[in-house]
Amino acid sequence: MTTNLLADVESGTTGQEDRPASRFGWLRGFRSARTLTGVVLMVLFVLMALLGPVFVRTDPSAVSDDVLSPPSGAHLLGTTHTGQDVLAQLIDGSRISLLTGFVAAALATVLSLLIGLAAGYLGGLSDELLSLLSNIFLVIPSLPLVVILTGALPEAGSLAIIIVISLTSWAWGARVLRAQTLSLRKRDFVEAARASGESTWRIIFREILPNQTAIVAATFLSTVIGAILTQASLAFLGLTDVTQWSWGGMLYWAQNSAALNYGAWWWFVPPGLCIALVGTALSLINFGIDEFINPRLRSAHIATKNARNKPMARRLPSDEAESDDTGASSPTHGDVVLEIRNLTVEYQTGGDPIRAVDDVSLQLRRGEVLGIAGESGSGKSTLAYAITRLHQPPARITGGQLLYTHPDGSRTDLLTLSGKALTAFRWEEMSIVLQSAMNALNPLLRIGVQIDDALQAHRPAMGAGARSARVRELLELVGIDPQRSAAYPHELSGGMRQRVMIAIALTLDPDVIVMDEPTTALDVVTQRQILQRIVSLKDRLHFAVIFITHDLSMLIELSDRIAVMYAGRVVEEAPAKHFYARPLHPYSQGLLASFPTLSGAKRVLTGIAGAPPDLGALPSGCSFRPRCPRAFDRCPVVEPPLLLLAPTGGSEDVAGRRQVACLLYDGADAGRSGTGSTGIPEKVQV
Ligand SMILES: Nc1ncnc2c1ncn2[C@@H]1O[C@H](COP(=O)(O)OP(=O)(O)OP(=O)(O)O)[C@@H](O)[C@H]1O
């Protein structure tokens, strides 16, 4: 059964989403009759080893004239050929057998953990070297190796045997833990912990390891079985000190004294049965763990049932109540806080690099929401990750600048930051809300603890009391009863989980929050609540938001300005209301006609013909041209630049400017003042 679990782990099918709901949730597997049987058996064996000598005071090595006598009142399990008491030997032998099994398994598990976690999380050369080491140990046949090693140490005591067994049995566990770590390290909650500045070892031991407790327990128990069997085999072969009683040692003496020939079954059956029963007990316990953490084996969703029985969260306070604030606006409100200048991001995947973000320039002002829309694959997430510098290879920023303006007016190019400076910048000045809250929250940590983690990482001097007060304040800010800080993510609704993510993003009062599809997984009603919450928090706390979604109608409700991306490029940028009133780019028009509005008059939904282009083989000229209903002869030839149209009403306010990358607007009027009141060249009728 452990093999089931371990094989599933290696193939990545244990279903992270179905993991036990809390760090020790897998202990609930112990409710099954099978597992309980295993636990009771194991407890009996441990009691036998610990307390047996108190009740059976006979010396296991004392000889007597009562040889080879079957079980009787005087000798409950009979005697050996020298009149020694079999029960006394069995009890005494249980100590060495169990001690060897558990200590060797503990040492092997520690080795597996260190090597598996380090290889899986650190990756690169460390992974290659550590994986090579475990593969070498895996292919060495362990029993012959143990036989050789113990043969080379004829005087070796139990400690040497334990060390030899642990050294030969860590590799399989390390391999399993490495595979699981590899999958966990890409999970959003680990990314989020990394982004919030937690150290590598803290991430390994606090975020990754607790998610593997069930696997560690399963690895440990199966190693105990293996170690007990190995010790018994070595003793049976006479490779250990046979004057020290163990179950294997009893079998050695029974075999050498021809107990089978004399029909003295009471001599060899009890130790054999004990080994088999301990193996069975540990296997039953392992099965319980396996059954609980493997969704395919789990019959009853105990955790789900419990979660359903939990009291509901209190209703959210109304957003009107929230917006009742000082209303004071920051003195720098409206100034550019982040300027993305000619940013280019490429994926280096072997052949020609794929340019997922191509020469993008955008400005974000303090206190505004800049919406970024586009179909799947248009480069929105790549842009979000690049802005927050959370992009991972094969993504690489190959050009541009990310200019952040501090409140004192000084500017920093974020692309020049690295190491601690980057970690300090992220979350302090700019945070991110990721797509799926269930993935971005560690399922095994209470939500209060997860908010506290960011505080601990960035405010090491802050006392526990102050941190706890801040956690409560943040939960209240996002409309969650602070009493729920002890809840686990699975005990909250999808909307509440996403609000927890927003609370985490707000922990350090950043100036900018990047939100990458934060409402995609939610139903429309919850989406609306989250959007209202974001707007009210923004008005209250004056942060700026880059909000990324493919849902243009949502952006129009939420954003001050909208940028539309197609094939990695910005093809239109405009104030939201102007954009809604009159989208210029044919792609924007199609996109707008693809979604129903969240409110307002119904529109006919037409969509966009065709599919987004392959970024590795873009068409010549305008990349939207093959899908464009208004393409004309210049479109395949000329790549349209992003044209700056004159601001609305001739105003010089850049917040009111419009830009579009379409040859339809490539007239002499573009970029000049004197256009119509919409800011669109008058000759253009859209
Ligand atoms: N890991 C990767 N390796 C290679 N190319 C990638 C990788 N991730 C993304 N890309 C390329 O970058 C393009 C943009 O991807 P990105 O995820 O940024 O788009 P998106 O607009 O956010 O889409 P979605 O809404 O589906 O998340 C993809 O079409 C793909 O060609």
Ligand as a Chemical Component Dictionary entry (heavy atoms), coordinates in Angstrom:
data_LIG
# 
_chem_comp.id                   LIG 
_chem_comp.type                 NON-POLYMER 
_chem_comp.pdbx_formal_charge   0 
_chem_comp.three_letter_code    LIG 
# 
loop_
_chem_comp_atom.comp_id 
_chem_comp_atom.atom_id 
_chem_comp_atom.alt_atom_id 
_chem_comp_atom.type_symbol 
_chem_comp_atom.charge 
_chem_comp_atom.model_Cartn_x 
_chem_comp_atom.model_Cartn_y 
_chem_comp_atom.model_Cartn_z 
_chem_comp_atom.pdbx_ordinal 
LIG N1  N1  N 0 6.672  28.553 -19.589 1  
LIG C1  C1  C 0 6.537  28.961 -20.856 2  
LIG N2  N2  N 0 7.381  28.519 -21.797 3  
LIG C2  C2  C 0 7.281  28.950 -23.066 4  
LIG N3  N3  N 0 6.371  29.838 -23.501 5  
LIG C3  C3  C 0 5.500  30.308 -22.613 6  
LIG C4  C4  C 0 5.531  29.890 -21.239 7  
LIG N4  N4  N 0 4.542  30.526 -20.592 8  
LIG C5  C5  C 0 3.920  31.300 -21.499 9  
LIG N5  N5  N 0 4.505  31.169 -22.710 10 
LIG C6  C6  C 0 4.149  31.882 -23.943 11 
LIG O1  O1  O 0 3.773  33.182 -23.575 12 
LIG C7  C7  C 0 2.493  33.481 -24.108 13 
LIG C8  C8  C 0 1.781  34.377 -23.139 14 
LIG O2  O2  O 0 1.455  33.633 -21.975 15 
LIG P1  P1  P 0 0.733  34.316 -20.739 16 
LIG O3  O3  O 0 0.491  33.263 -19.730 17 
LIG O4  O4  O 0 1.497  35.498 -20.312 18 
LIG O5  O5  O 0 -0.629 34.787 -21.403 19 
LIG P2  P2  P 0 -1.948 35.277 -20.687 20 
LIG O6  O6  O 0 -2.485 36.367 -21.520 21 
LIG O7  O7  O 0 -1.680 35.603 -19.273 22 
LIG O8  O8  O 0 -2.854 34.010 -20.800 23 
LIG P3  P3  P 0 -3.836 33.399 -19.708 24 
LIG O9  O9  O 0 -4.966 34.382 -19.579 25 
LIG O10 O10 O 0 -4.242 32.099 -20.311 26 
LIG O11 O11 O 0 -3.027 33.252 -18.453 27 
LIG C9  C9  C 0 1.832  32.144 -24.337 28 
LIG O12 O12 O 0 0.987  32.191 -25.427 29 
LIG C10 C10 C 0 2.993  31.233 -24.648 30 
LIG O13 O13 O 0 3.280  31.285 -26.046 31 
# 
loop_
_chem_comp_bond.comp_id 
_chem_comp_bond.atom_id_1 
_chem_comp_bond.atom_id_2 
_chem_comp_bond.value_order 
_chem_comp_bond.pdbx_ordinal 
LIG N1  C1  SING 1  
LIG C1  N2  SING 2  
LIG C1  C4  DOUB 3  
LIG N2  C2  DOUB 4  
LIG C2  N3  SING 5  
LIG N3  C3  DOUB 6  
LIG C3  C4  SING 7  
LIG C3  N5  SING 8  
LIG C4  N4  SING 9  
LIG N4  C5  DOUB 10 
LIG C5  N5  SING 11 
LIG N5  C6  SING 12 
LIG C6  O1  SING 13 
LIG C6  C10 SING 14 
LIG O1  C7  SING 15 
LIG C7  C8  SING 16 
LIG C7  C9  SING 17 
LIG C8  O2  SING 18 
LIG O2  P1  SING 19 
LIG P1  O3  DOUB 20 
LIG P1  O4  SING 21 
LIG P1  O5  SING 22 
LIG O5  P2  SING 23 
LIG P2  O6  DOUB 24 
LIG P2  O7  SING 25 
LIG P2  O8  SING 26 
LIG O8  P3  SING 27 
LIG P3  O9  DOUB 28 
LIG P3  O10 SING 29 
LIG P3  O11 SING 30 
LIG C9  O12 SING 31 
LIG C9  C10 SING 32 
LIG C10 O13 SING 33 
# 
